[in-house]
Amino acid sequence: MSTDITRRLDAARTAAAEAGIDALLVTPGADLRYLTGFAAMPLERLTCLVLP
């Protein structure tokens, strides 16, 4: 995993914790691409990132 992606995921976890949020649910789109580098196609099946 690249250091940029690791840094972005850590920042998202920190921001969520500071806001009192237990987990983030990220669906296909710009946010998922930014956090993971994965460009998912929004099809019939659920595709998401659960970030505890």
N, CA, C, O and CB atoms as a CASP TS submission, in Angstrom:
PFRMAT TS
TARGET T0000
AUTHOR 0000-0000-0000
METHOD Language model
MODEL 1
PARENT N/A
ATOM      1  N   MET     1       0.856  -1.173   0.000  1.00  0.00           N
ATOM      2  CA  MET     1       0.000   0.000   0.000  1.00  0.00           C
ATOM      3  C   MET     1       0.899   1.232   0.000  1.00  0.00           C
ATOM      4  O   MET     1       1.884   1.290   0.736  1.00  0.00           O
ATOM      5  CB  MET     1      -0.972   0.000   1.229  1.00  0.00           C
ATOM      6  N   SER     2       0.559   2.204  -0.819  1.00  0.00           N
ATOM      7  CA  SER     2       1.397   3.400  -0.908  1.00  0.00           C
ATOM      8  C   SER     2       1.298   4.235   0.367  1.00  0.00           C
ATOM      9  O   SER     2       0.326   4.153   1.117  1.00  0.00           O
ATOM     10  CB  SER     2       0.996   4.245  -2.124  1.00  0.00           C
ATOM     11  N   THR     3       2.319   5.027   0.580  1.00  0.00           N
ATOM     12  CA  THR     3       2.325   5.878   1.776  1.00  0.00           C
ATOM     13  C   THR     3       1.233   6.940   1.706  1.00  0.00           C
ATOM     14  O   THR     3       0.685   7.333   2.736  1.00  0.00           O
ATOM     15  CB  THR     3       3.693   6.546   1.949  1.00  0.00           C
ATOM     16  N   ASP     4       0.910   7.411   0.489  1.00  0.00           N
ATOM     17  CA  ASP     4      -0.169   8.397   0.353  1.00  0.00           C
ATOM     18  C   ASP     4      -1.500   7.805   0.806  1.00  0.00           C
ATOM     19  O   ASP     4      -2.256   8.443   1.539  1.00  0.00           O
ATOM     20  CB  ASP     4      -0.275   8.888  -1.106  1.00  0.00           C
ATOM     21  N   ILE     5      -1.778   6.588   0.368  1.00  0.00           N
ATOM     22  CA  ILE     5      -3.041   5.951   0.733  1.00  0.00           C
ATOM     23  C   ILE     5      -3.078   5.671   2.231  1.00  0.00           C
ATOM     24  O   ILE     5      -4.099   5.894   2.881  1.00  0.00           O
ATOM     25  CB  ILE     5      -3.242   4.645  -0.062  1.00  0.00           C
ATOM     26  N   THR     6      -1.973   5.185   2.778  1.00  0.00           N
ATOM     27  CA  THR     6      -1.904   4.939   4.220  1.00  0.00           C
ATOM     28  C   THR     6      -2.152   6.221   4.996  1.00  0.00           C
ATOM     29  O   THR     6      -2.884   6.221   5.985  1.00  0.00           O
ATOM     30  CB  THR     6      -0.540   4.345   4.604  1.00  0.00           C
ATOM     31  N   ARG     7      -1.548   7.307   4.553  1.00  0.00           N
ATOM     32  CA  ARG     7      -1.723   8.605   5.222  1.00  0.00           C
ATOM     33  C   ARG     7      -3.176   9.073   5.130  1.00  0.00           C
ATOM     34  O   ARG     7      -3.727   9.590   6.102  1.00  0.00           O
ATOM     35  CB  ARG     7      -0.784   9.666   4.600  1.00  0.00           C
ATOM     36  N   ARG     8      -3.791   8.893   3.972  1.00  0.00           N
ATOM     37  CA  ARG     8      -5.189   9.309   3.790  1.00  0.00           C
ATOM     38  C   ARG     8      -6.132   8.495   4.670  1.00  0.00           C
ATOM     39  O   ARG     8      -7.042   9.048   5.288  1.00  0.00           O
ATOM     40  CB  ARG     8      -5.601   9.170   2.319  1.00  0.00           C
ATOM     41  N   LEU     9      -5.915   7.178   4.728  1.00  0.00           N
ATOM     42  CA  LEU     9      -6.756   6.324   5.570  1.00  0.00           C
ATOM     43  C   LEU     9      -6.589   6.675   7.043  1.00  0.00           C
ATOM     44  O   LEU     9      -7.569   6.731   7.785  1.00  0.00           O
ATOM     45  CB  LEU     9      -6.419   4.844   5.341  1.00  0.00           C
ATOM     46  N   ASP    10      -5.357   6.910   7.464  1.00  0.00           N
ATOM     47  CA  ASP    10      -5.106   7.303   8.858  1.00  0.00           C
ATOM     48  C   ASP    10      -5.780   8.634   9.184  1.00  0.00           C
ATOM     49  O   ASP    10      -6.350   8.795  10.263  1.00  0.00           O
ATOM     50  CB  ASP    10      -3.592   7.401   9.124  1.00  0.00           C
ATOM     51  N   ALA    11      -5.715   9.586   8.254  1.00  0.00           N
ATOM     52  CA  ALA    11      -6.348  10.891   8.472  1.00  0.00           C
ATOM     53  C   ALA    11      -7.867  10.746   8.559  1.00  0.00           C
ATOM     54  O   ALA    11      -8.504  11.407   9.379  1.00  0.00           O
ATOM     55  CB  ALA    11      -5.971  11.871   7.341  1.00  0.00           C
ATOM     56  N   ALA    12      -8.448   9.891   7.727  1.00  0.00           N
ATOM     57  CA  ALA    12      -9.895   9.670   7.768  1.00  0.00           C
ATOM     58  C   ALA    12     -10.299   9.020   9.086  1.00  0.00           C
ATOM     59  O   ALA    12     -11.308   9.398   9.681  1.00  0.00           O
ATOM     60  CB  ALA    12     -10.344   8.794   6.582  1.00  0.00           C
ATOM     61  N   ARG    13      -9.516   8.040   9.545  1.00  0.00           N
ATOM     62  CA  ARG    13      -9.803   7.396  10.835  1.00  0.00           C
ATOM     63  C   ARG    13      -9.725   8.409  11.980  1.00  0.00           C
ATOM     64  O   ARG    13     -10.581   8.423  12.864  1.00  0.00           O
ATOM     65  CB  ARG    13      -8.816   6.232  11.089  1.00  0.00           C
ATOM     66  N   THR    14      -8.706   9.245  11.955  1.00  0.00           N
ATOM     67  CA  THR    14      -8.528  10.245  13.004  1.00  0.00           C
ATOM     68  C   THR    14      -9.688  11.238  13.011  1.00  0.00           C
ATOM     69  O   THR    14     -10.232  11.553  14.069  1.00  0.00           O
ATOM     70  CB  THR    14      -7.197  10.987  12.817  1.00  0.00           C
ATOM     71  N   ALA    15     -10.064  11.728  11.838  1.00  0.00           N
ATOM     72  CA  ALA    15     -11.172  12.685  11.742  1.00  0.00           C
ATOM     73  C   ALA    15     -12.474  12.058  12.230  1.00  0.00           C
ATOM     74  O   ALA    15     -13.257  12.711  12.921  1.00  0.00           O
ATOM     75  CB  ALA    15     -11.333  13.179  10.293  1.00  0.00           C
ATOM     76  N   ALA    16     -12.708  10.804  11.876  1.00  0.00           N
ATOM     77  CA  ALA    16     -13.922  10.122  12.324  1.00  0.00           C
ATOM     78  C   ALA    16     -13.921   9.971  13.841  1.00  0.00           C
ATOM     79  O   ALA    16     -14.935  10.224  14.492  1.00  0.00           O
ATOM     80  CB  ALA    16     -14.050   8.743  11.650  1.00  0.00           C
ATOM     81  N   ALA    17     -12.801   9.565  14.401  1.00  0.00           N
ATOM     82  CA  ALA    17     -12.704   9.392  15.857  1.00  0.00           C
ATOM     83  C   ALA    17     -12.929  10.711  16.581  1.00  0.00           C
ATOM     84  O   ALA    17     -13.618  10.746  17.601  1.00  0.00           O
ATOM     85  CB  ALA    17     -11.334   8.814  16.241  1.00  0.00           C
ATOM     86  N   GLU    18     -12.359  11.792  16.067  1.00  0.00           N
ATOM     87  CA  GLU    18     -12.536  13.109  16.689  1.00  0.00           C
ATOM     88  C   GLU    18     -13.985  13.575  16.625  1.00  0.00           C
ATOM     89  O   GLU    18     -14.439  14.333  17.482  1.00  0.00           O
ATOM     90  CB  GLU    18     -11.636  14.137  16.013  1.00  0.00           C
ATOM     91  N   ALA    19     -14.713  13.115  15.600  1.00  0.00           N
ATOM     92  CA  ALA    19     -16.123  13.482  15.453  1.00  0.00           C
ATOM     93  C   ALA    19     -17.046  12.521  16.200  1.00  0.00           C
ATOM     94  O   ALA    19     -18.266  12.683  16.180  1.00  0.00           O
ATOM     95  CB  ALA    19     -16.501  13.515  13.978  1.00  0.00           C
ATOM     96  N   GLY    20     -16.455  11.518  16.863  1.00  0.00           N
ATOM     97  CA  GLY    20     -17.262  10.559  17.604  1.00  0.00           C
ATOM     98  C   GLY    20     -17.921   9.510  16.728  1.00  0.00           C
ATOM     99  O   GLY    20     -18.915   8.901  17.121  1.00  0.00           O
ATOM    100  N   ILE    21     -17.372   9.300  15.546  1.00  0.00           N
ATOM    101  CA  ILE    21     -17.920   8.325  14.601  1.00  0.00           C
ATOM    102  C   ILE    21     -17.139   7.026  14.737  1.00  0.00           C
ATOM    103  O   ILE    21     -15.908   7.035  14.725  1.00  0.00           O
ATOM    104  CB  ILE    21     -17.862   8.862  13.132  1.00  0.00           C
ATOM    105  N   ASP    22     -17.850   5.909  14.866  1.00  0.00           N
ATOM    106  CA  ASP    22     -17.202   4.610  15.062  1.00  0.00           C
ATOM    107  C   ASP    22     -16.613   4.039  13.780  1.00  0.00           C
ATOM    108  O   ASP    22     -15.587   3.360  13.822  1.00  0.00           O
ATOM    109  CB  ASP    22     -18.188   3.628  15.637  1.00  0.00           C
ATOM    110  N   ALA    23     -17.245   4.304  12.640  1.00  0.00           N
ATOM    111  CA  ALA    23     -16.762   3.761  11.370  1.00  0.00           C
ATOM    112  C   ALA    23     -17.287   4.608  10.221  1.00  0.00           C
ATOM    113  O   ALA    23     -18.323   5.263  10.333  1.00  0.00           O
ATOM    114  CB  ALA    23     -17.195   2.282  11.197  1.00  0.00           C
ATOM    115  N   LEU    24     -16.563   4.581   9.129  1.00  0.00           N
ATOM    116  CA  LEU    24     -16.993   5.255   7.908  1.00  0.00           C
ATOM    117  C   LEU    24     -17.400   4.198   6.892  1.00  0.00           C
ATOM    118  O   LEU    24     -16.739   3.167   6.769  1.00  0.00           O
ATOM    119  CB  LEU    24     -15.866   6.175   7.339  1.00  0.00           C
ATOM    120  N   LEU    25     -18.468   4.445   6.174  1.00  0.00           N
ATOM    121  CA  LEU    25     -18.905   3.588   5.080  1.00  0.00           C
ATOM    122  C   LEU    25     -18.736   4.409   3.808  1.00  0.00           C
ATOM    123  O   LEU    25     -19.445   5.391   3.594  1.00  0.00           O
ATOM    124  CB  LEU    25     -20.402   3.089   5.272  1.00  0.00           C
ATOM    125  N   VAL    26     -17.795   4.000   2.970  1.00  0.00           N
ATOM    126  CA  VAL    26     -17.463   4.760   1.766  1.00  0.00           C
ATOM    127  C   VAL    26     -17.896   3.951   0.549  1.00  0.00           C
ATOM    128  O   VAL    26     -17.472   2.810   0.368  1.00  0.00           O
ATOM    129  CB  VAL    26     -15.933   5.088   1.705  1.00  0.00           C
ATOM    130  N   THR    27     -18.739   4.547  -0.279  1.00  0.00           N
ATOM    131  CA  THR    27     -19.252   3.873  -1.469  1.00  0.00           C
ATOM    132  C   THR    27     -18.482   4.324  -2.709  1.00  0.00           C
ATOM    133  O   THR    27     -17.729   5.295  -2.642  1.00  0.00           O
ATOM    134  CB  THR    27     -20.759   4.151  -1.643  1.00  0.00           C
ATOM    135  N   PRO    28     -18.660   3.626  -3.852  1.00  0.00           N
ATOM    136  CA  PRO    28     -17.916   3.980  -5.064  1.00  0.00           C
ATOM    137  C   PRO    28     -18.098   5.446  -5.451  1.00  0.00           C
ATOM    138  O   PRO    28     -19.193   6.003  -5.371  1.00  0.00           O
ATOM    139  CB  PRO    28     -18.352   3.092  -6.216  1.00  0.00           C
ATOM    140  N   GLY    29     -17.010   6.036  -5.864  1.00  0.00           N
ATOM    141  CA  GLY    29     -16.997   7.434  -6.273  1.00  0.00           C
ATOM    142  C   GLY    29     -15.659   8.056  -5.941  1.00  0.00           C
ATOM    143  O   GLY    29     -14.679   7.357  -5.682  1.00  0.00           O
ATOM    144  N   ALA    30     -15.628   9.353  -5.950  1.00  0.00           N
ATOM    145  CA  ALA    30     -14.380  10.089  -5.740  1.00  0.00           C
ATOM    146  C   ALA    30     -13.759   9.811  -4.374  1.00  0.00           C
ATOM    147  O   ALA    30     -12.537   9.719  -4.260  1.00  0.00           O
ATOM    148  CB  ALA    30     -14.626  11.576  -5.890  1.00  0.00           C
ATOM    149  N   ASP    31     -14.585   9.676  -3.336  1.00  0.00           N
ATOM    150  CA  ASP    31     -14.044   9.434  -1.990  1.00  0.00           C
ATOM    151  C   ASP    31     -13.336   8.087  -1.903  1.00  0.00           C
ATOM    152  O   ASP    31     -12.256   7.990  -1.319  1.00  0.00           O
ATOM    153  CB  ASP    31     -15.164   9.497  -0.948  1.00  0.00           C
ATOM    154  N   LEU    32     -13.930   7.058  -2.473  1.00  0.00           N
ATOM    155  CA  LEU    32     -13.313   5.730  -2.456  1.00  0.00           C
ATOM    156  C   LEU    32     -12.011   5.738  -3.256  1.00  0.00           C
ATOM    157  O   LEU    32     -11.009   5.172  -2.819  1.00  0.00           O
ATOM    158  CB  LEU    32     -14.286   4.672  -3.023  1.00  0.00           C
ATOM    159  N   ARG    33     -12.024   6.373  -4.418  1.00  0.00           N
ATOM    160  CA  ARG    33     -10.793   6.483  -5.225  1.00  0.00           C
ATOM    161  C   ARG    33      -9.712   7.233  -4.466  1.00  0.00           C
ATOM    162  O   ARG    33      -8.550   6.827  -4.485  1.00  0.00           O
ATOM    163  CB  ARG    33     -11.080   7.194  -6.563  1.00  0.00           C
ATOM    164  N   TYR    34     -10.075   8.314  -3.802  1.00  0.00           N
ATOM    165  CA  TYR    34      -9.101   9.115  -3.051  1.00  0.00           C
ATOM    166  C   TYR    34      -8.510   8.319  -1.893  1.00  0.00           C
ATOM    167  O   TYR    34      -7.299   8.356  -1.670  1.00  0.00           O
ATOM    168  CB  TYR    34      -9.757  10.398  -2.524  1.00  0.00           C
ATOM    169  N   LEU    35      -9.352   7.603  -1.158  1.00  0.00           N
ATOM    170  CA  LEU    35      -8.884   6.883   0.025  1.00  0.00           C
ATOM    171  C   LEU    35      -8.119   5.604  -0.297  1.00  0.00           C
ATOM    172  O   LEU    35      -7.223   5.215   0.453  1.00  0.00           O
ATOM    173  CB  LEU    35     -10.049   6.550   0.898  1.00  0.00           C
ATOM    174  N   THR    36      -8.463   4.943  -1.408  1.00  0.00           N
ATOM    175  CA  THR    36      -7.878   3.627  -1.681  1.00  0.00           C
ATOM    176  C   THR    36      -7.146   3.511  -3.008  1.00  0.00           C
ATOM    177  O   THR    36      -6.321   2.614  -3.181  1.00  0.00           O
ATOM    178  CB  THR    36      -8.941   2.607  -1.640  1.00  0.00           C
ATOM    179  N   GLY    37      -7.433   4.400  -3.940  1.00  0.00           N
ATOM    180  CA  GLY    37      -6.870   4.268  -5.277  1.00  0.00           C
ATOM    181  C   GLY    37      -7.653   3.292  -6.140  1.00  0.00           C
ATOM    182  O   GLY    37      -7.264   3.035  -7.280  1.00  0.00           O
ATOM    183  N   PHE    38      -8.747   2.742  -5.624  1.00  0.00           N
ATOM    184  CA  PHE    38      -9.562   1.754  -6.330  1.00  0.00           C
ATOM    185  C   PHE    38     -10.744   2.442  -6.990  1.00  0.00           C
ATOM    186  O   PHE    38     -11.534   3.112  -6.325  1.00  0.00           O
ATOM    187  CB  PHE    38     -10.049   0.647  -5.367  1.00  0.00           C
ATOM    188  N   ALA    39     -10.863   2.273  -8.307  1.00  0.00           N
ATOM    189  CA  ALA    39     -11.971   2.868  -9.051  1.00  0.00           C
ATOM    190  C   ALA    39     -13.037   1.799  -9.274  1.00  0.00           C
ATOM    191  O   ALA    39     -13.014   1.101 -10.287  1.00  0.00           O
ATOM    192  CB  ALA    39     -11.483   3.466 -10.413  1.00  0.00           C
ATOM    193  N   ALA    40     -13.957   1.671  -8.344  1.00  0.00           N
ATOM    194  CA  ALA    40     -15.014   0.659  -8.423  1.00  0.00           C
ATOM    195  C   ALA    40     -16.129   1.132  -9.340  1.00  0.00           C
ATOM    196  O   ALA    40     -16.420   2.325  -9.429  1.00  0.00           O
ATOM    197  CB  ALA    40     -15.576   0.341  -7.022  1.00  0.00           C
ATOM    198  N   MET    41     -16.738   0.186 -10.012  1.00  0.00           N
ATOM    199  CA  MET    41     -17.896   0.482 -10.841  1.00  0.00           C
ATOM    200  C   MET    41     -19.151   0.265  -9.995  1.00  0.00           C
ATOM    201  O   MET    41     -19.334  -0.819  -9.439  1.00  0.00           O
ATOM    202  CB  MET    41     -17.917  -0.410 -12.133  1.00  0.00           C
ATOM    203  N   PRO    42     -20.011   1.269  -9.888  1.00  0.00           N
ATOM    204  CA  PRO    42     -21.236   1.099  -9.092  1.00  0.00           C
ATOM    205  C   PRO    42     -22.257   0.248  -9.853  1.00  0.00           C
ATOM    206  O   PRO    42     -23.052   0.771 -10.633  1.00  0.00           O
ATOM    207  CB  PRO    42     -21.850   2.480  -8.736  1.00  0.00           C
ATOM    208  N   LEU    43     -22.227  -1.051  -9.621  1.00  0.00           N
ATOM    209  CA  LEU    43     -23.127  -1.979 -10.300  1.00  0.00           C
ATOM    210  C   LEU    43     -24.195  -2.475  -9.332  1.00  0.00           C
ATOM    211  O   LEU    43     -24.482  -1.821  -8.329  1.00  0.00           O
ATOM    212  CB  LEU    43     -22.340  -3.169 -10.892  1.00  0.00           C
ATOM    213  N   GLU    44     -24.780  -3.629  -9.633  1.00  0.00           N
ATOM    214  CA  GLU    44     -25.857  -4.184  -8.812  1.00  0.00           C
ATOM    215  C   GLU    44     -25.396  -4.571  -7.418  1.00  0.00           C
ATOM    216  O   GLU    44     -26.132  -4.402  -6.446  1.00  0.00           O
ATOM    217  CB  GLU    44     -26.454  -5.385  -9.491  1.00  0.00           C
ATOM    218  N   ARG    45     -24.186  -5.086  -7.320  1.00  0.00           N
ATOM    219  CA  ARG    45     -23.696  -5.598  -6.046  1.00  0.00           C
ATOM    220  C   ARG    45     -23.122  -4.478  -5.196  1.00  0.00           C
ATOM    221  O   ARG    45     -22.519  -3.528  -5.695  1.00  0.00           O
ATOM    222  CB  ARG    45     -22.643  -6.679  -6.273  1.00  0.00           C
ATOM    223  N   LEU    46     -23.329  -4.621  -3.913  1.00  0.00           N
ATOM    224  CA  LEU    46     -22.815  -3.629  -2.976  1.00  0.00           C
ATOM    225  C   LEU    46     -21.289  -3.648  -2.983  1.00  0.00           C
ATOM    226  O   LEU    46     -20.667  -4.693  -2.794  1.00  0.00           O
ATOM    227  CB  LEU    46     -23.356  -3.890  -1.552  1.00  0.00           C
ATOM    228  N   THR    47     -20.714  -2.510  -3.197  1.00  0.00           N
ATOM    229  CA  THR    47     -19.270  -2.333  -3.102  1.00  0.00           C
ATOM    230  C   THR    47     -19.054  -1.157  -2.169  1.00  0.00           C
ATOM    231  O   THR    47     -19.572  -0.067  -2.410  1.00  0.00           O
ATOM    232  CB  THR    47     -18.597  -2.096  -4.519  1.00  0.00           C
ATOM    233  N   CYS    48     -18.297  -1.370  -1.111  1.00  0.00           N
ATOM    234  CA  CYS    48     -18.033  -0.278  -0.190  1.00  0.00           C
ATOM    235  C   CYS    48     -16.796  -0.584   0.636  1.00  0.00           C
ATOM    236  O   CYS    48     -16.322  -1.719   0.683  1.00  0.00           O
ATOM    237  CB  CYS    48     -19.241  -0.028   0.721  1.00  0.00           C
ATOM    238  N   LEU    49     -16.294   0.437   1.277  1.00  0.00           N
ATOM    239  CA  LEU    49     -15.188   0.330   2.210  1.00  0.00           C
ATOM    240  C   LEU    49     -15.739   0.653   3.587  1.00  0.00           C
ATOM    241  O   LEU    49     -16.349   1.704   3.783  1.00  0.00           O
ATOM    242  CB  LEU    49     -13.999   1.281   1.821  1.00  0.00           C
ATOM    243  N   VAL    50     -15.527  -0.242   4.539  1.00  0.00           N
ATOM    244  CA  VAL    50     -15.876   0.030   5.929  1.00  0.00           C
ATOM    245  C   VAL    50     -14.566   0.323   6.631  1.00  0.00           C
ATOM    246  O   VAL    50     -13.701  -0.546   6.744  1.00  0.00           O
ATOM    247  CB  VAL    50     -16.656  -1.177   6.607  1.00  0.00           C
ATOM    248  N   LEU    51     -14.426   1.540   7.097  1.00  0.00           N
ATOM    249  CA  LEU    51     -13.185   1.983   7.723  1.00  0.00           C
ATOM    250  C   LEU    51     -13.429   2.188   9.212  1.00  0.00           C
ATOM    251  O   LEU    51     -13.992   3.204   9.619  1.00  0.00           O
ATOM    252  CB  LEU    51     -12.656   3.291   7.063  1.00  0.00           C
ATOM    253  N   PRO    52     -12.995   1.196  10.048  1.00  0.00           N
ATOM    254  CA  PRO    52     -13.220   1.325  11.496  1.00  0.00           C
ATOM    255  C   PRO    52     -12.275   2.332  12.121  1.00  0.00           C
ATOM    256  O   PRO    52     -12.329   2.562  13.329  1.00  0.00           O
ATOM    257  CB  PRO    52     -13.056  -0.024  12.184  1.00  0.00           C
TER
END
